[in-house]
């Protein structure tokens, strides 16, 4: 991390320990960023590492529902304790603080940004190897605050095959470059559908441009995820830890961080 960024980084809760911070971002909503964040954390936890998810998408905090978490957090002298999933993933989200998770968050961007930094400074993260931040969509106030205030070690960009989304993802990649944070990989979600009858791939949203983007920005690691109703059902039922998704290509890039 360069000296310019370092001067803006907020201090972690003194009782906490977080080794690496990975931001999962997209240029727009609706591409499955929370799904990818959940999948990465589940895969990394399954590989034997201690993981956490900081849900920074406070206007649509869906992470707790993916794991079936509905119990609120609590506070001790060490700070606010995140809720743990069945396999031990630590999760902090606005939906774990409110009485009714379905109530909308009617806050301006500055308040949401302050809440995200408090998740870093006030929460007791216990011995975390990899923290994944589920970023809000776009390149506005909250993503900028996170990149300036938290020691983000790398970024995973999420996209889908449509031409419009590809253009917006390029904005996210350029923002990461401007913030001097390395792109660890790109995940193209909903890339294709495998027909259960003919077993052929069908490109419902059009042919992928992933290879072109990766070549243009010199990104070595990328994967394409299919539309899979089984995994969607696991998410809907709050059983994300039962998903079976091969994230090895992106995990290998994350594990190479110094």
N, C-alpha and C positions, 0 to 999 in steps of 0.2 A: 504494500500500500504506500502510495506516495505521500510526502509530507503535507501537501496541500489538503488532501482528503482527511488525513489523520487528525488535523486540528479541529475538525467538526464532529468527530465521532463521539457519541454519548458513552458514558461509563456504564458497563454492565453491572447489574446488581452484584454487590460484593460477595454474596453467598453463592452466586451462580458460577457455572463453568461451561462455556460453549467453545468448542475447538474451531469449527468451520461453519460458515453461514452461506447458504446457497439461496439466491432469489430465483423464483420461477415466475416469469413475466410473459406478457403478450401485448401486442399493440392494440388489441380490441377485446371485447368480451365475447363469450359464446364459443370459444375454441377448445374449451375443456382444460383450462389452466389448473383449476382446483383438482380435477381428476388426475392430472399429471403430477401435481404436488403430492397428492395422497399416494399415488403409485410409487413414486420415488422413495418416500418415507417408508412405506411398507416393505419395498424391496431391500432397502438399506438395513432396516431393522431385522429383516429375515436373514440378512447376510452376517448378522452378529454385532452390528454397530448400534450405539444408543442414539436414538433420533428424536427430534422434536419438530413440531410445525407451529410457526407463528402465523396466524391467520390475519393478514393485513388487509384483506378485502372486506373492510368493515361495512360496506353498503350491501354486500351479498355474502355474508360469512357462512359458507356451506360445509366447511371442514368438519365441525362437530357432528352434523347429521350423517356424514359419510361413515363415521365410526360408531354411530348410535350413541353419542354422548349427549346426555341431557341433564346431568348433575352440574350444579354450579361450583365454581372454584371457592377456595377459602384462603384466609390470610393468617400468617403467623409472623413471628419476629424476623423471619428470613425473607418475607415478602409474600406476594400472591402466588399460590401454588397452582401450576397448570393441572388440568385434568389428564389422566392417563387412559390410554386405550387398553384393550385386553392383552396386547402383547407388550405394553409398556411405553408406547410412543407418547411423549408429552405434548399436549395441545393447549394453546391459548388462543381464545377467540372472543370477540365481543358477545357472541351468542351464549357464552358461558358466564357472562356477567349480568345479562338482562333477565328479568322475570319471565317474559314471554318472548321466545326466539322469533316469533313471526312478526313482532312489532318492527316497523321501519325505523331506520336510524336517520333522523332529520337533522344532520349536522353539516356545517360547512367544511370545506376541505382542510382548513387549518386545524380544526378540532379533531378530525379523523387522523391527521398526521401526528398530532400530539399524543393521541391514544396509542398509535403504533409504537412510538418511541418509548412510551411508558411500559409497553409489553416487554421492551428490552431492559429498561432500567429498574422496573419495580417487580418483575416476576422472578420467582426462584426457579431457575432452570438447573436441574440437578445433573451434573456430569454428562453433558451432551456432546457426542462426537460430531453429529451433523444436524444443523438446524435448517429446515426448509421454510422459506417465507413465501406464502401464497399471496402474490402481489395483486393489487387492484389493476384492472385493465388500463391501457394507455400509458402516456408518458407525462402525466400531470403532477400535481402537488405532492401526492402521497408517494409515488415511486421516487420522485426527486428527493424527498425528505429521507426516505429509507436509504437511498444510495449515499446521501451525505452524512447521515447520522448513525448508521449501523455499519460494522466492519464486514461488508459483503465481500466474500472471497471469489465468487463467480456467479454467472447467470445461466440459467437454462431457459431458452426461448421456446414458447409453444405457438404452433401455427396450425392451419388446416389448408387444404389444397386450393381453395378459391383464389383467383387472381387478386381480388381486392384485399384479402387477408395477407397475401404475400407482400403487397406493397406496404401495408401497415406494419408488418413484422420487420421490414427493412428499417422503419423508423425506430423500433425498439433496439435493433442491433446497433444503429448509429448512436442512440442515446447511451448504450453501454460503452461504446468506444469513447464517447465524449467524457464519460465519467471514469474512464480508465479502469474498467472492471472487465475481466476476461469473459468471453462467451464460452461456456463449457460444452455446449451442444444445442441442437435444435430438435425438438420433438414435433413431428407432424401428426396431429391427432385426426381421427376420422378419415384416414388416408384412403381406405378402401373397405369393401365389404366382401367377405367370402361366402358365397352362396352355399347353404347347407345341402342343396340337392346336386348341383353340378360341380361344387368345390372350386369354382373359378373366382378370381378377383374381379370385382366390379368397382370402378372408380366413380362413385355416385356424385362427388363434388368436382369432378374433372381431374385431369392428369396432374400429377405432382410437379412442382417447380423446386422441390427441396434441394436437389443436387445442384441446381443453378445458383441458388442463394448461398449454399455452403461454399461453393467454389468461388463465388464473387467476394465473400468475406473471409475466406481462408479458415473455415470452420471444419475441423476434421471429424467431429462426432455428431451423428444424427441417426434418428430412428423414425420409422413410420408405424403408427399404431392403427389397427383396423377398428371399424365399428363392431362392437361386440356386445350383444344384448345381455349376455351372462354377467359380464363385469358391471354393466349398467344396473342390473338387478341387485348385485351385491351392494353397490353404492346406495341405491334407493332404500335398501333394507337396513342400512347402517352396518354392513358387514364387509367393509373395505379390505380388511385383513385377510379375507378369503380369496381375493382376486389373484389371478395368475397372469402376470404380464412380464414379458422379457424386457427389462430395462438395462440390461448388462452394458450396452454400448455407452449409455450416459453415465452409469455408475462408475465405469472404468475411468472416464474423464474426471469425475468428481474425486475419485480416490487418488488421482495424480496431482492434486493441488498440494503445493509445498506447505 
